Amino acid sequence: MTLREDFNKLYKQEPDTSNSLEKISNLTGIKIEKLRDVYLKSIREFRYYGIPYKRDLSKEHYAYTKVYLFALQNCRLDGRMKRKINNLVIYNGEY
């Protein structure tokens, strides 16, 4: 399962639905400026370092992968902070 599919499942969307940075921001409660920073930093990272193990990956695809990962690790559900660390789901420090 891809990160986009995980994100869409979490927010009860169709698995193949694409989301803009604005939509991800509205769904997760993460500020749009932070998501843009993650996106642009990922584009720069891809340009300067490249991704040798995924040569067919575009820089935009790589950047959205990083955005979805960031969103899944830092999203808010029902007013509680949710973090997924090593496949453990933690709400406000509680397992």
PDB file of N, CA, C and O in Angstrom:
ATOM      1  N   MET A   1       0.844  -1.180   0.000  1.00  0.00           N
ATOM      2  CA  MET A   1       0.000   0.000   0.000  1.00  0.00           C
ATOM      3  C   MET A   1       0.889   1.242   0.000  1.00  0.00           C
ATOM      4  O   MET A   1       1.885   1.291   0.721  1.00  0.00           O
ATOM      5  N   THR A   2       0.538   2.232  -0.795  1.00  0.00           N
ATOM      6  CA  THR A   2       1.329   3.453  -0.877  1.00  0.00           C
ATOM      7  C   THR A   2       0.927   4.419   0.242  1.00  0.00           C
ATOM      8  O   THR A   2      -0.091   4.234   0.908  1.00  0.00           O
ATOM      9  N   LEU A   3       1.741   5.438   0.428  1.00  0.00           N
ATOM     10  CA  LEU A   3       1.434   6.444   1.446  1.00  0.00           C
ATOM     11  C   LEU A   3       0.153   7.196   1.101  1.00  0.00           C
ATOM     12  O   LEU A   3      -0.625   7.537   1.992  1.00  0.00           O
ATOM     13  N   ARG A   4      -0.070   7.456  -0.184  1.00  0.00           N
ATOM     14  CA  ARG A   4      -1.308   8.133  -0.591  1.00  0.00           C
ATOM     15  C   ARG A   4      -2.515   7.273  -0.257  1.00  0.00           C
ATOM     16  O   ARG A   4      -3.525   7.785   0.226  1.00  0.00           O
ATOM     17  N   GLU A   5      -2.423   5.973  -0.509  1.00  0.00           N
ATOM     18  CA  GLU A   5      -3.536   5.077  -0.180  1.00  0.00           C
ATOM     19  C   GLU A   5      -3.767   5.019   1.328  1.00  0.00           C
ATOM     20  O   GLU A   5      -4.913   4.993   1.777  1.00  0.00           O
ATOM     21  N   ASP A   6      -2.686   4.999   2.116  1.00  0.00           N
ATOM     22  CA  ASP A   6      -2.822   5.028   3.576  1.00  0.00           C
ATOM     23  C   ASP A   6      -3.516   6.311   4.027  1.00  0.00           C
ATOM     24  O   ASP A   6      -4.412   6.280   4.870  1.00  0.00           O
ATOM     25  N   PHE A   7      -3.093   7.436   3.455  1.00  0.00           N
ATOM     26  CA  PHE A   7      -3.681   8.724   3.794  1.00  0.00           C
ATOM     27  C   PHE A   7      -5.168   8.747   3.438  1.00  0.00           C
ATOM     28  O   PHE A   7      -5.998   9.174   4.240  1.00  0.00           O
ATOM     29  N   ASN A   8      -5.493   8.290   2.240  1.00  0.00           N
ATOM     30  CA  ASN A   8      -6.891   8.287   1.800  1.00  0.00           C
ATOM     31  C   ASN A   8      -7.746   7.350   2.637  1.00  0.00           C
ATOM     32  O   ASN A   8      -8.908   7.650   2.909  1.00  0.00           O
ATOM     33  N   LYS A   9      -7.192   6.236   3.042  1.00  0.00           N
ATOM     34  CA  LYS A   9      -7.930   5.304   3.901  1.00  0.00           C
ATOM     35  C   LYS A   9      -8.209   5.946   5.257  1.00  0.00           C
ATOM     36  O   LYS A   9      -9.308   5.820   5.797  1.00  0.00           O
ATOM     37  N   LEU A  10      -7.211   6.632   5.801  1.00  0.00           N
ATOM     38  CA  LEU A  10      -7.361   7.286   7.093  1.00  0.00           C
ATOM     39  C   LEU A  10      -8.451   8.351   7.060  1.00  0.00           C
ATOM     40  O   LEU A  10      -9.185   8.531   8.032  1.00  0.00           O
ATOM     41  N   TYR A  11      -8.551   9.057   5.929  1.00  0.00           N
ATOM     42  CA  TYR A  11      -9.542  10.124   5.795  1.00  0.00           C
ATOM     43  C   TYR A  11     -10.761   9.712   4.977  1.00  0.00           C
ATOM     44  O   TYR A  11     -11.510  10.560   4.492  1.00  0.00           O
ATOM     45  N   LYS A  12     -10.951   8.400   4.829  1.00  0.00           N
ATOM     46  CA  LYS A  12     -12.151   7.822   4.205  1.00  0.00           C
ATOM     47  C   LYS A  12     -12.415   8.394   2.805  1.00  0.00           C
ATOM     48  O   LYS A  12     -13.522   8.839   2.500  1.00  0.00           O
ATOM     49  N   GLN A  13     -11.375   8.373   1.964  1.00  0.00           N
ATOM     50  CA  GLN A  13     -11.483   8.794   0.569  1.00  0.00           C
ATOM     51  C   GLN A  13     -11.219   7.581  -0.306  1.00  0.00           C
ATOM     52  O   GLN A  13     -10.751   6.546   0.168  1.00  0.00           O
ATOM     53  N   GLU A  14     -11.524   7.721  -1.582  1.00  0.00           N
ATOM     54  CA  GLU A  14     -11.208   6.652  -2.536  1.00  0.00           C
ATOM     55  C   GLU A  14      -9.691   6.461  -2.569  1.00  0.00           C
ATOM     56  O   GLU A  14      -8.949   7.440  -2.497  1.00  0.00           O
ATOM     57  N   PRO A  15      -9.217   5.214  -2.677  1.00  0.00           N
ATOM     58  CA  PRO A  15      -7.772   4.941  -2.624  1.00  0.00           C
ATOM     59  C   PRO A  15      -6.949   5.670  -3.679  1.00  0.00           C
ATOM     60  O   PRO A  15      -5.791   6.003  -3.426  1.00  0.00           O
ATOM     61  N   ASP A  16      -7.515   5.925  -4.856  1.00  0.00           N
ATOM     62  CA  ASP A  16      -6.739   6.546  -5.927  1.00  0.00           C
ATOM     63  C   ASP A  16      -6.937   8.064  -6.012  1.00  0.00           C
ATOM     64  O   ASP A  16      -6.541   8.679  -7.002  1.00  0.00           O
ATOM     65  N   THR A  17      -7.537   8.666  -5.001  1.00  0.00           N
ATOM     66  CA  THR A  17      -7.769  10.106  -4.980  1.00  0.00           C
ATOM     67  C   THR A  17      -6.464  10.854  -4.754  1.00  0.00           C
ATOM     68  O   THR A  17      -5.722  10.549  -3.820  1.00  0.00           O
ATOM     69  N   SER A  18      -6.182  11.834  -5.610  1.00  0.00           N
ATOM     70  CA  SER A  18      -5.022  12.699  -5.411  1.00  0.00           C
ATOM     71  C   SER A  18      -5.454  13.917  -4.597  1.00  0.00           C
ATOM     72  O   SER A  18      -6.583  14.389  -4.724  1.00  0.00           O
ATOM     73  N   ASN A  19      -4.561  14.411  -3.776  1.00  0.00           N
ATOM     74  CA  ASN A  19      -4.874  15.551  -2.918  1.00  0.00           C
ATOM     75  C   ASN A  19      -3.870  16.672  -3.158  1.00  0.00           C
ATOM     76  O   ASN A  19      -2.676  16.421  -3.325  1.00  0.00           O
ATOM     77  N   SER A  20      -4.355  17.898  -3.173  1.00  0.00           N
ATOM     78  CA  SER A  20      -3.470  19.053  -3.274  1.00  0.00           C
ATOM     79  C   SER A  20      -2.916  19.362  -1.882  1.00  0.00           C
ATOM     80  O   SER A  20      -3.387  18.820  -0.882  1.00  0.00           O
ATOM     81  N   LEU A  21      -1.928  20.222  -1.833  1.00  0.00           N
ATOM     82  CA  LEU A  21      -1.382  20.627  -0.534  1.00  0.00           C
ATOM     83  C   LEU A  21      -2.454  21.298   0.315  1.00  0.00           C
ATOM     84  O   LEU A  21      -2.499  21.101   1.529  1.00  0.00           O
ATOM     85  N   GLU A  22      -3.317  22.090  -0.317  1.00  0.00           N
ATOM     86  CA  GLU A  22      -4.390  22.767   0.408  1.00  0.00           C
ATOM     87  C   GLU A  22      -5.373  21.759   1.007  1.00  0.00           C
ATOM     88  O   GLU A  22      -5.809  21.914   2.148  1.00  0.00           O
ATOM     89  N   LYS A  23      -5.717  20.738   0.243  1.00  0.00           N
ATOM     90  CA  LYS A  23      -6.660  19.733   0.740  1.00  0.00           C
ATOM     91  C   LYS A  23      -6.037  18.927   1.879  1.00  0.00           C
ATOM     92  O   LYS A  23      -6.705  18.625   2.868  1.00  0.00           O
ATOM     93  N   ILE A  24      -4.764  18.583   1.738  1.00  0.00           N
ATOM     94  CA  ILE A  24      -4.075  17.862   2.810  1.00  0.00           C
ATOM     95  C   ILE A  24      -4.053  18.728   4.073  1.00  0.00           C
ATOM     96  O   ILE A  24      -4.269  18.228   5.177  1.00  0.00           O
ATOM     97  N   SER A  25      -3.794  20.014   3.906  1.00  0.00           N
ATOM     98  CA  SER A  25      -3.791  20.936   5.037  1.00  0.00           C
ATOM     99  C   SER A  25      -5.155  20.993   5.720  1.00  0.00           C
ATOM    100  O   SER A  25      -5.242  20.942   6.946  1.00  0.00           O
ATOM    101  N   ASN A  26      -6.216  21.098   4.923  1.00  0.00           N
ATOM    102  CA  ASN A  26      -7.574  21.147   5.497  1.00  0.00           C
ATOM    103  C   ASN A  26      -7.932  19.859   6.225  1.00  0.00           C
ATOM    104  O   ASN A  26      -8.570  19.903   7.277  1.00  0.00           O
ATOM    105  N   LEU A  27      -7.535  18.724   5.686  1.00  0.00           N
ATOM    106  CA  LEU A  27      -7.881  17.446   6.302  1.00  0.00           C
ATOM    107  C   LEU A  27      -7.103  17.183   7.585  1.00  0.00           C
ATOM    108  O   LEU A  27      -7.646  16.637   8.545  1.00  0.00           O
ATOM    109  N   THR A  28      -5.838  17.570   7.601  1.00  0.00           N
ATOM    110  CA  THR A  28      -4.964  17.212   8.726  1.00  0.00           C
ATOM    111  C   THR A  28      -4.852  18.286   9.790  1.00  0.00           C
ATOM    112  O   THR A  28      -4.528  17.983  10.939  1.00  0.00           O
ATOM    113  N   GLY A  29      -5.113  19.533   9.434  1.00  0.00           N
ATOM    114  CA  GLY A  29      -4.919  20.617  10.393  1.00  0.00           C
ATOM    115  C   GLY A  29      -3.487  21.135  10.409  1.00  0.00           C
ATOM    116  O   GLY A  29      -3.156  21.988  11.233  1.00  0.00           O
ATOM    117  N   ILE A  30      -2.634  20.643   9.525  1.00  0.00           N
ATOM    118  CA  ILE A  30      -1.259  21.115   9.414  1.00  0.00           C
ATOM    119  C   ILE A  30      -1.277  22.381   8.561  1.00  0.00           C
ATOM    120  O   ILE A  30      -1.958  22.431   7.537  1.00  0.00           O
ATOM    121  N   LYS A  31      -0.536  23.392   8.975  1.00  0.00           N
ATOM    122  CA  LYS A  31      -0.516  24.655   8.233  1.00  0.00           C
ATOM    123  C   LYS A  31       0.030  24.441   6.830  1.00  0.00           C
ATOM    124  O   LYS A  31       0.975  23.679   6.622  1.00  0.00           O
ATOM    125  N   ILE A  32      -0.585  25.131   5.868  1.00  0.00           N
ATOM    126  CA  ILE A  32      -0.197  25.011   4.466  1.00  0.00           C
ATOM    127  C   ILE A  32       1.257  25.434   4.257  1.00  0.00           C
ATOM    128  O   ILE A  32       1.951  24.879   3.405  1.00  0.00           O
ATOM    129  N   GLU A  33       1.714  26.413   5.033  1.00  0.00           N
ATOM    130  CA  GLU A  33       3.097  26.866   4.902  1.00  0.00           C
ATOM    131  C   GLU A  33       4.082  25.741   5.231  1.00  0.00           C
ATOM    132  O   GLU A  33       5.116  25.603   4.577  1.00  0.00           O
ATOM    133  N   LYS A  34       3.759  24.952   6.233  1.00  0.00           N
ATOM    134  CA  LYS A  34       4.625  23.836   6.619  1.00  0.00           C
ATOM    135  C   LYS A  34       4.650  22.764   5.531  1.00  0.00           C
ATOM    136  O   LYS A  34       5.708  22.216   5.221  1.00  0.00           O
ATOM    137  N   LEU A  35       3.489  22.466   4.951  1.00  0.00           N
ATOM    138  CA  LEU A  35       3.443  21.481   3.873  1.00  0.00           C
ATOM    139  C   LEU A  35       4.210  21.974   2.647  1.00  0.00           C
ATOM    140  O   LEU A  35       4.887  21.188   1.984  1.00  0.00           O
ATOM    141  N   ARG A  36       4.107  23.273   2.341  1.00  0.00           N
ATOM    142  CA  ARG A  36       4.879  23.835   1.222  1.00  0.00           C
ATOM    143  C   ARG A  36       6.375  23.738   1.487  1.00  0.00           C
ATOM    144  O   ARG A  36       7.153  23.445   0.580  1.00  0.00           O
ATOM    145  N   ASP A  37       6.781  23.986   2.744  1.00  0.00           N
ATOM    146  CA  ASP A  37       8.195  23.855   3.103  1.00  0.00           C
ATOM    147  C   ASP A  37       8.689  22.433   2.877  1.00  0.00           C
ATOM    148  O   ASP A  37       9.769  22.225   2.324  1.00  0.00           O
ATOM    149  N   VAL A  38       7.894  21.455   3.307  1.00  0.00           N
ATOM    150  CA  VAL A  38       8.266  20.052   3.114  1.00  0.00           C
ATOM    151  C   VAL A  38       8.352  19.730   1.624  1.00  0.00           C
ATOM    152  O   VAL A  38       9.278  19.047   1.188  1.00  0.00           O
ATOM    153  N   TYR A  39       7.397  20.216   0.851  1.00  0.00           N
ATOM    154  CA  TYR A  39       7.371  19.964  -0.590  1.00  0.00           C
ATOM    155  C   TYR A  39       8.604  20.555  -1.277  1.00  0.00           C
ATOM    156  O   TYR A  39       9.293  19.870  -2.033  1.00  0.00           O
ATOM    157  N   LEU A  40       8.871  21.835  -1.003  1.00  0.00           N
ATOM    158  CA  LEU A  40      10.005  22.503  -1.656  1.00  0.00           C
ATOM    159  C   LEU A  40      11.346  21.937  -1.202  1.00  0.00           C
ATOM    160  O   LEU A  40      12.275  21.815  -1.999  1.00  0.00           O
ATOM    161  N   LYS A  41      11.443  21.596   0.073  1.00  0.00           N
ATOM    162  CA  LYS A  41      12.677  20.980   0.574  1.00  0.00           C
ATOM    163  C   LYS A  41      12.911  19.633  -0.106  1.00  0.00           C
ATOM    164  O   LYS A  41      14.050  19.281  -0.413  1.00  0.00           O
ATOM    165  N   SER A  42      11.854  18.891  -0.339  1.00  0.00           N
ATOM    166  CA  SER A  42      11.970  17.587  -1.010  1.00  0.00           C
ATOM    167  C   SER A  42      12.379  17.750  -2.471  1.00  0.00           C
ATOM    168  O   SER A  42      13.158  16.948  -2.987  1.00  0.00           O
ATOM    169  N   ILE A  43      11.864  18.775  -3.139  1.00  0.00           N
ATOM    170  CA  ILE A  43      12.266  19.059  -4.526  1.00  0.00           C
ATOM    171  C   ILE A  43      13.759  19.368  -4.576  1.00  0.00           C
ATOM    172  O   ILE A  43      14.479  18.845  -5.427  1.00  0.00           O
ATOM    173  N   ARG A  44      14.223  20.228  -3.654  1.00  0.00           N
ATOM    174  CA  ARG A  44      15.654  20.554  -3.612  1.00  0.00           C
ATOM    175  C   ARG A  44      16.496  19.320  -3.307  1.00  0.00           C
ATOM    176  O   ARG A  44      17.545  19.107  -3.914  1.00  0.00           O
ATOM    177  N   GLU A  45      16.032  18.524  -2.374  1.00  0.00           N
ATOM    178  CA  GLU A  45      16.751  17.291  -2.014  1.00  0.00           C
ATOM    179  C   GLU A  45      16.874  16.371  -3.225  1.00  0.00           C
ATOM    180  O   GLU A  45      17.935  15.796  -3.468  1.00  0.00           O
ATOM    181  N   PHE A  46      15.808  16.237  -3.968  1.00  0.00           N
ATOM    182  CA  PHE A  46      15.824  15.383  -5.153  1.00  0.00           C
ATOM    183  C   PHE A  46      16.788  15.921  -6.205  1.00  0.00           C
ATOM    184  O   PHE A  46      17.540  15.157  -6.811  1.00  0.00           O
ATOM    185  N   ARG A  47      16.768  17.231  -6.422  1.00  0.00           N
ATOM    186  CA  ARG A  47      17.634  17.852  -7.429  1.00  0.00           C
ATOM    187  C   ARG A  47      19.114  17.697  -7.087  1.00  0.00           C
ATOM    188  O   ARG A  47      19.929  17.365  -7.949  1.00  0.00           O
ATOM    189  N   TYR A  48      19.450  17.939  -5.826  1.00  0.00           N
ATOM    190  CA  TYR A  48      20.863  17.962  -5.455  1.00  0.00           C
ATOM    191  C   TYR A  48      21.439  16.578  -5.192  1.00  0.00           C
ATOM    192  O   TYR A  48      22.593  16.314  -5.528  1.00  0.00           O
ATOM    193  N   TYR A  49      20.652  15.699  -4.601  1.00  0.00           N
ATOM    194  CA  TYR A  49      21.179  14.395  -4.228  1.00  0.00           C
ATOM    195  C   TYR A  49      20.716  13.272  -5.138  1.00  0.00           C
ATOM    196  O   TYR A  49      21.378  12.240  -5.241  1.00  0.00           O
ATOM    197  N   GLY A  50      19.586  13.465  -5.795  1.00  0.00           N
ATOM    198  CA  GLY A  50      19.033  12.402  -6.624  1.00  0.00           C
ATOM    199  C   GLY A  50      18.563  11.247  -5.760  1.00  0.00           C
ATOM    200  O   GLY A  50      18.837  11.197  -4.561  1.00  0.00           O
ATOM    201  N   ILE A  51      17.874  10.348  -6.364  1.00  0.00           N
ATOM    202  CA  ILE A  51      17.382   9.170  -5.664  1.00  0.00           C
ATOM    203  C   ILE A  51      17.850   7.956  -6.470  1.00  0.00           C
ATOM    204  O   ILE A  51      17.142   7.516  -7.376  1.00  0.00           O
ATOM    205  N   PRO A  52      19.010   7.415  -6.165  1.00  0.00           N
ATOM    206  CA  PRO A  52      19.584   6.368  -7.015  1.00  0.00           C
ATOM    207  C   PRO A  52      18.773   5.079  -7.078  1.00  0.00           C
ATOM    208  O   PRO A  52      18.850   4.358  -8.072  1.00  0.00           O
ATOM    209  N   TYR A  53      18.005   4.776  -6.048  1.00  0.00           N
ATOM    210  CA  TYR A  53      17.255   3.524  -6.042  1.00  0.00           C
ATOM    211  C   TYR A  53      15.926   3.627  -6.777  1.00  0.00           C
ATOM    212  O   TYR A  53      15.274   2.606  -6.997  1.00  0.00           O
ATOM    213  N   LYS A  54      15.512   4.805  -7.157  1.00  0.00           N
ATOM    214  CA  LYS A  54      14.250   5.012  -7.876  1.00  0.00           C
ATOM    215  C   LYS A  54      14.483   5.952  -9.043  1.00  0.00           C
ATOM    216  O   LYS A  54      14.068   7.110  -8.988  1.00  0.00           O
ATOM    217  N   ARG A  55      15.116   5.499 -10.070  1.00  0.00           N
ATOM    218  CA  ARG A  55      15.478   6.368 -11.191  1.00  0.00           C
ATOM    219  C   ARG A  55      14.263   6.826 -11.997  1.00  0.00           C
ATOM    220  O   ARG A  55      14.328   7.874 -12.640  1.00  0.00           O
ATOM    221  N   ASP A  56      13.165   6.082 -11.986  1.00  0.00           N
ATOM    222  CA  ASP A  56      11.989   6.459 -12.765  1.00  0.00           C
ATOM    223  C   ASP A  56      11.044   7.397 -12.006  1.00  0.00           C
ATOM    224  O   ASP A  56       9.981   7.741 -12.522  1.00  0.00           O
ATOM    225  N   LEU A  57      11.409   7.811 -10.805  1.00  0.00           N
ATOM    226  CA  LEU A  57      10.580   8.663  -9.966  1.00  0.00           C
ATOM    227  C   LEU A  57      10.815  10.133 -10.317  1.00  0.00           C
ATOM    228  O   LEU A  57      11.961  10.575 -10.387  1.00  0.00           O
ATOM    229  N   SER A  58       9.748  10.887 -10.535  1.00  0.00           N
ATOM    230  CA  SER A  58       9.893  12.320 -10.818  1.00  0.00           C
ATOM    231  C   SER A  58      10.101  13.080  -9.502  1.00  0.00           C
ATOM    232  O   SER A  58       9.797  12.571  -8.423  1.00  0.00           O
ATOM    233  N   LYS A  59      10.618  14.289  -9.610  1.00  0.00           N
ATOM    234  CA  LYS A  59      10.854  15.079  -8.404  1.00  0.00           C
ATOM    235  C   LYS A  59       9.539  15.451  -7.715  1.00  0.00           C
ATOM    236  O   LYS A  59       9.483  15.534  -6.488  1.00  0.00           O
ATOM    237  N   GLU A  60       8.481  15.677  -8.504  1.00  0.00           N
ATOM    238  CA  GLU A  60       7.179  16.008  -7.922  1.00  0.00           C
ATOM    239  C   GLU A  60       6.584  14.811  -7.173  1.00  0.00           C
ATOM    240  O   GLU A  60       6.015  14.960  -6.091  1.00  0.00           O
ATOM    241  N   HIS A  61       6.724  13.631  -7.763  1.00  0.00           N
ATOM    242  CA  HIS A  61       6.223  12.424  -7.107  1.00  0.00           C
ATOM    243  C   HIS A  61       6.970  12.185  -5.797  1.00  0.00           C
ATOM    244  O   HIS A  61       6.366  11.846  -4.779  1.00  0.00           O
ATOM    245  N   TYR A  62       8.282  12.364  -5.836  1.00  0.00           N
ATOM    246  CA  TYR A  62       9.094  12.213  -4.631  1.00  0.00           C
ATOM    247  C   TYR A  62       8.657  13.216  -3.558  1.00  0.00           C
ATOM    248  O   TYR A  62       8.543  12.862  -2.385  1.00  0.00           O
ATOM    249  N   ALA A  63       8.416  14.463  -3.962  1.00  0.00           N
ATOM    250  CA  ALA A  63       8.022  15.499  -3.009  1.00  0.00           C
ATOM    251  C   ALA A  63       6.664  15.190  -2.377  1.00  0.00           C
ATOM    252  O   ALA A  63       6.489  15.366  -1.172  1.00  0.00           O
ATOM    253  N   TYR A  64       5.708  14.733  -3.178  1.00  0.00           N
ATOM    254  CA  TYR A  64       4.397  14.387  -2.607  1.00  0.00           C
ATOM    255  C   TYR A  64       4.491  13.166  -1.701  1.00  0.00           C
ATOM    256  O   TYR A  64       3.734  13.057  -0.737  1.00  0.00           O
ATOM    257  N   THR A  65       5.403  12.249  -1.993  1.00  0.00           N
ATOM    258  CA  THR A  65       5.626  11.117  -1.090  1.00  0.00           C
ATOM    259  C   THR A  65       6.067  11.617   0.271  1.00  0.00           C
ATOM    260  O   THR A  65       5.592  11.138   1.300  1.00  0.00           O
ATOM    261  N   LYS A  66       6.984  12.590   0.277  1.00  0.00           N
ATOM    262  CA  LYS A  66       7.458  13.171   1.533  1.00  0.00           C
ATOM    263  C   LYS A  66       6.344  13.934   2.251  1.00  0.00           C
ATOM    264  O   LYS A  66       6.253  13.894   3.478  1.00  0.00           O
ATOM    265  N   VAL A  67       5.495  14.629   1.484  1.00  0.00           N
ATOM    266  CA  VAL A  67       4.375  15.370   2.083  1.00  0.00           C
ATOM    267  C   VAL A  67       3.393  14.401   2.736  1.00  0.00           C
ATOM    268  O   VAL A  67       2.969  14.627   3.869  1.00  0.00           O
ATOM    269  N   TYR A  68       3.025  13.325   2.038  1.00  0.00           N
ATOM    270  CA  TYR A  68       2.105  12.333   2.617  1.00  0.00           C
ATOM    271  C   TYR A  68       2.706  11.704   3.866  1.00  0.00           C
ATOM    272  O   TYR A  68       2.000  11.494   4.853  1.00  0.00           O
ATOM    273  N   LEU A  69       4.000  11.403   3.836  1.00  0.00           N
ATOM    274  CA  LEU A  69       4.658  10.830   5.007  1.00  0.00           C
ATOM    275  C   LEU A  69       4.602  11.806   6.177  1.00  0.00           C
ATOM    276  O   LEU A  69       4.270  11.415   7.296  1.00  0.00           O
ATOM    277  N   PHE A  70       4.923  13.066   5.928  1.00  0.00           N
ATOM    278  CA  PHE A  70       4.868  14.089   6.970  1.00  0.00           C
ATOM    279  C   PHE A  70       3.447  14.230   7.514  1.00  0.00           C
ATOM    280  O   PHE A  70       3.247  14.326   8.725  1.00  0.00           O
ATOM    281  N   ALA A  71       2.472  14.243   6.620  1.00  0.00           N
ATOM    282  CA  ALA A  71       1.074  14.397   7.044  1.00  0.00           C
ATOM    283  C   ALA A  71       0.614  13.213   7.894  1.00  0.00           C
ATOM    284  O   ALA A  71      -0.081  13.400   8.892  1.00  0.00           O
ATOM    285  N   LEU A  72       0.996  12.005   7.506  1.00  0.00           N
ATOM    286  CA  LEU A  72       0.608  10.827   8.280  1.00  0.00           C
ATOM    287  C   LEU A  72       1.266  10.816   9.657  1.00  0.00           C
ATOM    288  O   LEU A  72       0.680  10.326  10.622  1.00  0.00           O
ATOM    289  N   GLN A  73       2.464  11.347   9.750  1.00  0.00           N
ATOM    290  CA  GLN A  73       3.163  11.354  11.030  1.00  0.00           C
ATOM    291  C   GLN A  73       2.712  12.486  11.941  1.00  0.00           C
ATOM    292  O   GLN A  73       2.943  12.428  13.149  1.00  0.00           O
ATOM    293  N   ASN A  74       2.076  13.510  11.393  1.00  0.00           N
ATOM    294  CA  ASN A  74       1.755  14.698  12.187  1.00  0.00           C
ATOM    295  C   ASN A  74       0.307  15.141  12.082  1.00  0.00           C
ATOM    296  O   ASN A  74       0.016  16.309  12.340  1.00  0.00           O
ATOM    297  N   CYS A  75      -0.605  14.266  11.716  1.00  0.00           N
ATOM    298  CA  CYS A  75      -1.991  14.692  11.530  1.00  0.00           C
ATOM    299  C   CYS A  75      -2.758  14.710  12.852  1.00  0.00           C
ATOM    300  O   CYS A  75      -2.340  14.120  13.849  1.00  0.00           O
ATOM    301  N   ARG A  76      -3.871  15.394  12.825  1.00  0.00           N
ATOM    302  CA  ARG A  76      -4.747  15.463  14.002  1.00  0.00           C
ATOM    303  C   ARG A  76      -6.038  14.708  13.690  1.00  0.00           C
ATOM    304  O   ARG A  76      -6.648  14.884  12.635  1.00  0.00           O
ATOM    305  N   LEU A  77      -6.428  13.871  14.630  1.00  0.00           N
ATOM    306  CA  LEU A  77      -7.695  13.159  14.519  1.00  0.00           C
ATOM    307  C   LEU A  77      -8.494  13.410  15.788  1.00  0.00           C
ATOM    308  O   LEU A  77      -8.017  13.147  16.892  1.00  0.00           O
ATOM    309  N   ASP A  78      -9.701  13.915  15.629  1.00  0.00           N
ATOM    310  CA  ASP A  78     -10.582  14.169  16.769  1.00  0.00           C
ATOM    311  C   ASP A  78      -9.908  15.041  17.827  1.00  0.00           C
ATOM    312  O   ASP A  78     -10.120  14.839  19.022  1.00  0.00           O
ATOM    313  N   GLY A  79      -9.104  16.002  17.399  1.00  0.00           N
ATOM    314  CA  GLY A  79      -8.459  16.900  18.345  1.00  0.00           C
ATOM    315  C   GLY A  79      -7.272  16.304  19.074  1.00  0.00           C
ATOM    316  O   GLY A  79      -6.666  16.981  19.904  1.00  0.00           O
ATOM    317  N   ARG A  80      -6.923  15.065  18.794  1.00  0.00           N
ATOM    318  CA  ARG A  80      -5.786  14.427  19.451  1.00  0.00           C
ATOM    319  C   ARG A  80      -4.639  14.330  18.456  1.00  0.00           C
ATOM    320  O   ARG A  80      -4.858  14.101  17.267  1.00  0.00           O
ATOM    321  N   MET A  81      -3.437  14.502  18.937  1.00  0.00           N
ATOM    322  CA  MET A  81      -2.274  14.375  18.070  1.00  0.00           C
ATOM    323  C   MET A  81      -2.045  12.899  17.806  1.00  0.00           C
ATOM    324  O   MET A  81      -1.973  12.101  18.741  1.00  0.00           O
ATOM    325  N   LYS A  82      -1.931  12.537  16.550  1.00  0.00           N
ATOM    326  CA  LYS A  82      -1.705  11.137  16.182  1.00  0.00           C
ATOM    327  C   LYS A  82      -0.339  11.040  15.543  1.00  0.00           C
ATOM    328  O   LYS A  82      -0.024  11.805  14.631  1.00  0.00           O
ATOM    329  N   ARG A  83       0.471  10.119  16.005  1.00  0.00           N
ATOM    330  CA  ARG A  83       1.769   9.870  15.401  1.00  0.00           C
ATOM    331  C   ARG A  83       1.911   8.377  15.169  1.00  0.00           C
ATOM    332  O   ARG A  83       1.515   7.553  15.993  1.00  0.00           O
ATOM    333  N   LYS A  84       2.478   8.062  14.042  1.00  0.00           N
ATOM    334  CA  LYS A  84       2.705   6.666  13.713  1.00  0.00           C
ATOM    335  C   LYS A  84       4.216   6.459  13.697  1.00  0.00           C
ATOM    336  O   LYS A  84       4.904   6.917  12.784  1.00  0.00           O
ATOM    337  N   ILE A  85       4.719   5.778  14.695  1.00  0.00           N
ATOM    338  CA  ILE A  85       6.155   5.564  14.830  1.00  0.00           C
ATOM    339  C   ILE A  85       6.402   4.059  14.890  1.00  0.00           C
ATOM    340  O   ILE A  85       5.898   3.364  15.771  1.00  0.00           O
ATOM    341  N   ASN A  86       7.188   3.577  13.935  1.00  0.00           N
ATOM    342  CA  ASN A  86       7.502   2.138  13.869  1.00  0.00           C
ATOM    343  C   ASN A  86       6.243   1.285  13.947  1.00  0.00           C
ATOM    344  O   ASN A  86       6.188   0.304  14.689  1.00  0.00           O
ATOM    345  N   ASN A  87       5.224   1.675  13.166  1.00  0.00           N
ATOM    346  CA  ASN A  87       3.950   0.967  13.064  1.00  0.00           C
ATOM    347  C   ASN A  87       3.143   0.971  14.373  1.00  0.00           C
ATOM    348  O   ASN A  87       2.173   0.222  14.484  1.00  0.00           O
ATOM    349  N   LEU A  88       3.514   1.789  15.360  1.00  0.00           N
ATOM    350  CA  LEU A  88       2.705   1.970  16.558  1.00  0.00           C
ATOM    351  C   LEU A  88       1.939   3.271  16.388  1.00  0.00           C
ATOM    352  O   LEU A  88       2.522   4.287  16.009  1.00  0.00           O
ATOM    353  N   VAL A  89       0.679   3.255  16.654  1.00  0.00           N
ATOM    354  CA  VAL A  89      -0.122   4.486  16.593  1.00  0.00           C
ATOM    355  C   VAL A  89      -0.202   5.046  17.997  1.00  0.00           C
ATOM    356  O   VAL A  89      -0.652   4.367  18.920  1.00  0.00           O
ATOM    357  N   ILE A  90       0.236   6.288  18.158  1.00  0.00           N
ATOM    358  CA  ILE A  90       0.301   6.902  19.469  1.00  0.00           C
ATOM    359  C   ILE A  90      -0.595   8.133  19.471  1.00  0.00           C
ATOM    360  O   ILE A  90      -0.471   8.990  18.596  1.00  0.00           O
ATOM    361  N   TYR A  91      -1.497   8.227  20.446  1.00  0.00           N
ATOM    362  CA  TYR A  91      -2.349   9.395  20.614  1.00  0.00           C
ATOM    363  C   TYR A  91      -1.885  10.125  21.863  1.00  0.00           C
ATOM    364  O   TYR A  91      -1.951   9.580  22.965  1.00  0.00           O
ATOM    365  N   ASN A  92      -1.411  11.365  21.696  1.00  0.00           N
ATOM    366  CA  ASN A  92      -0.976  12.197  22.838  1.00  0.00           C
ATOM    367  C   ASN A  92      -0.073  11.436  23.799  1.00  0.00           C
ATOM    368  O   ASN A  92      -0.215  11.567  25.014  1.00  0.00           O
ATOM    369  N   GLY A  93       0.839  10.656  23.279  1.00  0.00           N
ATOM    370  CA  GLY A  93       1.793   9.941  24.116  1.00  0.00           C
ATOM    371  C   GLY A  93       1.274   8.629  24.663  1.00  0.00           C
ATOM    372  O   GLY A  93       2.004   7.937  25.373  1.00  0.00           O
ATOM    373  N   GLU A  94       0.018   8.255  24.354  1.00  0.00           N
ATOM    374  CA  GLU A  94      -0.552   7.008  24.859  1.00  0.00           C
ATOM    375  C   GLU A  94      -0.657   6.016  23.713  1.00  0.00           C
ATOM    376  O   GLU A  94      -0.994   6.408  22.596  1.00  0.00           O
ATOM    377  N   TYR A  95      -0.383   4.773  23.953  1.00  0.00           N
ATOM    378  CA  TYR A  95      -0.447   3.732  22.923  1.00  0.00           C
ATOM    379  C   TYR A  95      -1.856   3.261  22.722  1.00  0.00           C
ATOM    380  O   TYR A  95      -2.102   2.385  21.893  1.00  0.00           O
TER     381      TYR A  95
END
